[in-house]
Amino acid sequence: MTGRPRLLYLITEDWYFWSHRLDLARAARDAGFDVTVATRVTDHGERIQAEGFHVIPISLFRRSRNLLRELGAVMELVGVYRRVQPHLVHHVAMKPILYGSLAAWMVRVPVVLNAFAGLGYLFTDSERQRGGLHWILTTALRSAIGRSGSMVLFQNEADRDELVRAGIVRALRTRIIAGSGIDVTTFSVKPSPQGTPLVVLPSRMLWDKGVGEFVEAARDLKEKGVDARFVLVGRCDEDNPAAIEREQLARWVAEGAVEWWGHRDDMAAVYEGATLVVLPSYREGLPKVLLEAAACGKAIAATDVPGCRDIVKDGVNGVLVPPRDSSGLARGIAHLLSDRHTRETMGARSREMAVATWAGPRISEQVLALYHELLNTSSVMNRSPRYA
């Protein structure tokens, strides 16, 4: 292949690209890739363009179930892929994987990398897993991934093994790379906070992030006289089927159970003020908020589920508690709040693990190596891009 390889990222939301794939895209750009980002543009379009990336706005909605709109979304992607003629497309998360794989197959994109950032709400809710929508999704994924001949990238072994067992992917066509990396310079250790302990849950406001259990645990601990502030930090995500309504969040705040700080761009400062960080999620890929917390030297209370337990080692850098169990979560939080020495020892181990395993350049290097491997083993021919 001659010339610059054309790399296209397909991600539903521009804010998610900015928070989770920006460093990788920068590394690809610096390595000589011509980078295009196809995404729904809301807040970050100009900033993404300022990085030297091509931005193509698309209308792919995560929550839509309208058949005509969904068919239109697939055809929109077909048009994008024909226009850009990428050598490699990197799809991130469930819907881009499904629709992007179909579009890539129709346009005959030479190399397709499908990256699961987690398995989503259809795999965390047992009732949904028994339903027809789950069967339709797994059947469609099996077909789309198979037709595109893609390499499938996972963030943890449990997710990979589940989809292999389900026959959705072939084990030989999978790789595992631990997350999207973390800037261990921006997220660094600061002096321990003073005053009333601050217990922080950083995530989107979704039921399957365990937000409800966190609120119940906060109530329980306050009733028992524990002196602490319990804070939710993160945006509402109305396009997600597991979204918590703003009215519900307002009721919890009015009740005095928790504080809700909404979305914050200064997460390093949030972690600096946190006594400990909590994520009682039902399932994760490799949660970046816990990577950030670890890099900031924080002890962590998280659920014993895929993704979380890949970061938190029980008794080493935090505590693992059962999922969907507010009482167990309360006990874990109380344990960490009660012992500053243990907290700080665990926090130091978190930092060591973050630097050794999840630092951004290390992760970007692994993904770029995969890009080059896939391009070198494909029959990619140089084609000229056709941007409108």
QUICORPE-V554981 format. One record per pair of residues at least 6 apart in sequence whose C-alpha atoms are under 8 Angstrom apart, sorted by the first residue. I is the first residue (numbers start at 1). J is the second residue. D is the distance in whole Angstrom. If there is no record, write none. Layout:
BEGIN
{{I;J;D} {I;J;D}}
END
This chain:
BEGIN
{{1;380;6} {1;381;6} {1;382;6} {2;382;6} {3;382;7} {4;32;6} {4;33;6} {4;34;6} {5;32;7} {5;33;5} {5;34;6} {5;86;8} {5;87;6} {5;88;8} {6;33;6} {6;34;5} {6;35;6} {6;36;8} {6;85;8} {6;86;5} {6;87;5} {6;88;7} {7;33;6} {7;34;6} {7;35;5} {7;36;6} {7;86;6} {7;87;6} {7;88;5} {7;89;6} {7;90;7} {8;35;6} {8;36;5} {8;37;6} {8;38;7} {8;86;6} {8;88;6} {8;89;5} {8;90;6} {9;35;8} {9;36;6} {9;37;5} {9;38;6} {9;89;6} {9;90;5} {9;91;6} {9;92;8} {10;37;6} {10;38;5} {10;39;6} {10;89;7} {10;90;6} {10;91;5} {10;92;6} {10;96;6} {10;100;7} {11;17;7} {11;37;8} {11;38;7} {11;39;5} {11;40;8} {11;91;7} {11;92;6} {11;93;7} {11;96;6} {12;38;8} {12;39;5} {12;40;6} {12;60;6} {12;61;7} {12;62;7} {12;95;8} {12;96;7} {13;39;6} {13;40;5} {13;41;7} {13;42;8} {14;39;6} {14;40;6} {14;41;5} {14;42;7} {14;43;7} {14;44;6} {14;45;7} {15;42;8} {15;43;7} {15;44;6} {18;44;7} {18;48;7} {20;180;6} {20;288;8} {21;180;7} {23;360;7} {23;364;8} {24;180;7} {24;360;8} {24;364;5} {24;367;8} {25;35;7} {26;51;8} {27;364;7} {27;368;8} {28;35;7} {28;368;7} {29;35;6} {34;53;8} {35;52;8} {35;53;5} {35;54;6} {36;53;5} {36;54;4} {36;55;6} {36;56;7} {37;53;7} {37;54;6} {37;55;5} {37;56;6} {38;55;6} {38;56;5} {38;57;6} {38;58;6} {39;55;8} {39;56;7} {39;57;5} {39;58;5} {39;59;8} {39;60;8} {40;57;5} {40;58;5} {40;59;6} {40;60;7} {40;61;8} {41;57;6} {41;58;7} {45;55;7} {48;55;7} {49;55;6} {56;80;8} {58;76;8} {58;77;8} {59;73;7} {60;70;8} {60;73;6} {61;239;7} {62;95;7} {62;239;6} {62;240;7} {63;239;5} {63;240;6} {63;241;7} {64;70;7} {73;99;8} {74;99;6} {74;100;7} {74;102;7} {74;103;6} {75;103;7} {77;99;8} {77;100;7} {77;103;6} {78;103;5} {78;104;7} {78;106;7} {78;107;7} {81;103;7} {81;104;7} {81;107;7} {81;109;8} {82;107;6} {83;385;7} {83;386;5} {83;387;6} {83;388;8} {84;385;5} {84;386;6} {84;387;6} {85;109;7} {85;383;7} {85;384;8} {85;385;6} {85;386;7} {86;109;7} {86;110;8} {86;385;8} {87;109;6} {87;110;6} {87;111;6} {87;375;8} {87;380;7} {88;109;7} {88;110;6} {88;111;5} {88;112;6} {88;113;7} {88;371;8} {88;375;7} {89;109;8} {89;111;7} {89;112;5} {89;113;6} {90;112;6} {90;113;5} {90;114;6} {90;115;7} {91;97;5} {91;100;7} {91;112;8} {91;113;6} {91;114;5} {91;115;6} {92;114;6} {92;115;5} {92;116;6} {92;117;7} {93;114;8} {93;115;6} {93;116;5} {93;117;5} {93;118;7} {94;116;7} {94;119;7} {94;120;7} {97;114;6} {97;115;7} {97;116;8} {97;141;8} {97;145;8} {98;140;7} {98;141;6} {98;144;6} {98;145;7} {99;144;8} {101;112;7} {101;114;8} {101;144;5} {101;145;6} {101;147;8} {101;148;6} {101;150;8} {102;144;5} {102;145;8} {102;147;8} {102;148;7} {104;112;7} {104;148;6} {105;147;6} {105;148;5} {110;378;7} {110;379;7} {110;380;6} {111;150;7} {111;374;7} {111;375;7} {111;378;7} {111;380;8} {112;148;7} {112;149;7} {112;150;5} {112;151;6} {113;150;6} {113;151;5} {113;152;6} {113;153;7} {114;150;7} {114;151;6} {114;152;5} {114;153;6} {115;152;6} {115;153;4} {115;154;6} {116;152;8} {116;153;6} {116;154;5} {116;155;7} {116;285;7} {117;154;7} {117;155;7} {117;179;8} {117;284;8} {117;285;5} {117;286;7} {118;154;8} {118;155;7} {118;159;7} {118;283;8} {118;284;5} {118;285;4} {118;286;7} {119;159;7} {119;283;8} {119;284;7} {119;285;7} {121;208;7} {121;241;8} {121;242;7} {122;128;6} {122;129;6} {122;134;6} {123;129;6} {123;134;8} {124;208;7} {124;282;6} {124;283;6} {128;134;6} {129;135;8} {138;168;7} {139;168;8} {141;168;6} {142;167;7} {142;168;4} {142;169;7} {143;168;8} {145;168;8} {145;169;7} {146;169;7} {150;173;7} {151;173;5} {151;174;6} {151;175;7} {152;169;8} {152;173;6} {152;174;5} {152;175;6} {153;174;6} {153;175;5} {153;176;6} {153;177;7} {154;160;6} {154;174;7} {154;175;6} {154;176;5} {154;177;6} {154;178;8} {154;285;7} {155;176;6} {155;177;5} {155;178;5} {155;179;5} {155;285;5} {155;286;6} {155;307;8} {156;176;6} {156;177;7} {156;178;7} {156;285;6} {156;286;7} {156;306;7} {156;307;6} {156;310;7} {157;176;7} {158;306;6} {159;285;7} {159;306;7} {160;171;8} {160;174;7} {160;176;8} {163;169;6} {164;170;6} {164;171;6} {177;363;7} {177;366;7} {177;367;8} {178;286;7} {178;358;7} {178;363;7} {179;285;7} {179;286;5} {179;287;8} {179;288;7} {179;358;8} {179;363;7} {180;288;8} {180;360;7} {180;363;6} {180;364;7} {181;288;8} {181;291;8} {181;358;5} {181;359;5} {181;360;4} {181;361;7} {181;362;7} {181;363;5} {181;364;7} {182;288;7} {182;291;7} {182;292;6} {182;295;8} {182;354;8} {182;358;6} {182;359;5} {182;360;5} {183;359;6} {183;360;5} {184;292;8} {184;295;6} {184;296;8} {184;354;7} {184;355;7} {184;359;6} {184;360;8} {186;268;7} {187;268;5} {187;292;6} {187;293;8} {187;295;6} {187;296;5} {188;268;8} {188;295;6} {188;296;4} {188;297;7} {189;272;8} {189;295;7} {189;296;5} {189;297;5} {189;351;8} {190;272;6} {190;296;7} {191;272;8} {192;272;8} {192;273;8} {192;275;7} {193;272;7} {193;273;6} {193;274;7} {193;275;7} {196;227;7} {196;228;6} {196;229;7} {197;227;7} {197;228;5} {197;229;6} {197;274;7} {197;275;5} {197;337;8} {198;228;6} {198;229;5} {198;230;6} {198;231;7} {198;273;7} {198;274;5} {198;275;5} {198;276;7} {199;228;7} {199;229;6} {199;230;5} {199;231;6} {199;274;6} {199;275;6} {199;276;5} {199;277;6} {199;278;7} {200;230;6} {200;231;5} {200;232;6} {200;233;7} {200;274;6} {200;275;8} {200;276;7} {200;277;5} {200;278;6} {201;211;8} {201;214;8} {201;230;8} {201;231;6} {201;232;5} {201;233;6} {201;277;6} {201;278;5} {201;279;6} {202;232;6} {202;233;5} {202;234;6} {202;277;8} {202;278;7} {202;279;7} {202;289;6} {203;209;7} {203;232;8} {203;233;6} {203;234;5} {203;235;8} {203;279;8} {203;289;7} {204;233;8} {204;234;5} {204;235;5} {204;236;6} {204;237;6} {205;211;7} {205;234;6} {205;235;6} {205;236;5} {205;237;7} {205;243;6} {205;244;6} {206;236;8} {206;237;7} {206;240;8} {206;242;5} {206;243;5} {206;244;5} {207;242;6} {207;243;6} {207;244;6} {208;242;6} {208;281;6} {208;282;6} {208;283;8} {209;279;7} {209;280;6} {209;281;4} {209;282;6} {209;283;8} {210;279;7} {210;280;5} {210;281;5} {210;282;7} {210;323;8} {210;324;7} {211;280;7} {211;281;8} {213;280;7} {213;324;6} {213;325;7} {213;326;5} {213;329;8} {214;280;7} {214;326;7} {214;329;7} {215;252;8} {215;257;6} {215;258;7} {216;326;6} {217;326;5} {217;327;6} {217;329;6} {217;330;5} {218;230;6} {218;257;6} {218;258;7} {218;330;7} {219;257;6} {220;327;8} {220;330;7} {221;330;6} {221;334;8} {222;228;8} {226;334;8} {229;258;7} {229;259;8} {230;257;7} {230;258;5} {230;259;6} {231;258;6} {231;259;5} {231;260;6} {231;261;7} {232;258;7} {232;259;6} {232;260;5} {232;261;6} {232;262;7} {233;260;6} {233;261;5} {233;262;5} {233;263;6} {233;264;7} {234;260;8} {234;261;7} {234;262;5} {234;263;4} {234;264;7} {235;262;5} {235;263;5} {236;243;7} {236;244;7} {236;245;8} {236;246;7} {236;262;8} {237;243;6} {237;244;8} {238;244;8} {238;245;8} {249;260;7} {252;258;6} {252;259;8} {253;259;5} {253;260;7} {268;292;8} {268;296;8} {271;277;8} {271;293;6} {271;296;7} {271;298;8} {272;296;7} {274;298;8} {275;298;7} {275;337;8} {276;298;6} {276;299;5} {276;300;6} {276;301;8} {276;336;8} {276;337;8} {276;343;8} {277;290;8} {277;293;7} {277;298;7} {277;299;7} {277;300;5} {277;301;6} {278;300;6} {278;301;5} {278;302;6} {279;290;8} {279;300;8} {279;301;6} {279;302;5} {279;303;7} {279;308;8} {280;301;8} {280;302;5} {280;303;5} {280;321;8} {280;323;6} {280;324;8} {280;329;8} {281;302;7} {281;303;6} {281;305;8} {281;308;8} {281;323;7} {282;303;7} {282;305;7} {282;323;6} {282;324;7} {283;305;6} {283;306;6} {283;307;7} {283;308;7} {284;305;7} {284;306;6} {284;307;5} {284;308;6} {285;306;7} {285;307;5} {286;307;5} {286;308;7} {286;310;7} {286;311;8} {287;307;7} {287;308;7} {290;300;8} {290;308;8} {290;311;7} {291;311;7} {291;354;7} {291;358;7} {293;299;8} {293;300;8} {294;300;8} {294;347;7} {294;350;5} {294;351;5} {294;353;8} {294;354;6} {295;350;7} {295;351;5} {295;352;8} {295;354;5} {295;355;7} {296;347;8} {296;350;8} {296;351;6} {297;344;8} {297;346;8} {297;347;4} {297;348;5} {297;349;7} {297;350;5} {297;351;5} {298;343;8} {298;344;7} {298;346;7} {298;347;4} {298;348;7} {298;350;7} {298;351;8} {299;317;6} {299;318;5} {299;336;8} {299;343;5} {299;344;7} {299;346;5} {299;347;5} {299;350;7} {300;312;7} {300;317;7} {300;318;4} {300;319;6} {300;347;8} {301;312;8} {301;318;6} {301;319;5} {301;320;6} {301;321;7} {301;329;8} {301;332;6} {301;333;7} {302;308;6} {302;309;8} {302;312;7} {302;318;8} {302;319;6} {302;320;5} {302;321;6} {303;309;7} {303;320;5} {303;321;5} {303;322;6} {303;323;5} {304;320;5} {304;321;6} {304;322;6} {304;323;7} {305;323;7} {309;320;7} {312;318;6} {312;319;7} {312;320;7} {313;319;7} {313;320;7} {314;320;5} {315;346;8} {316;346;6} {316;349;7} {317;345;8} {317;346;4} {317;347;6} {317;348;8} {317;349;6} {317;350;5} {318;343;8} {318;346;6} {318;347;8} {319;332;6} {320;332;8} {321;328;6} {321;329;6} {321;332;7} {322;328;6} {322;329;7} {336;342;7} {336;343;6} {337;343;8}}
END
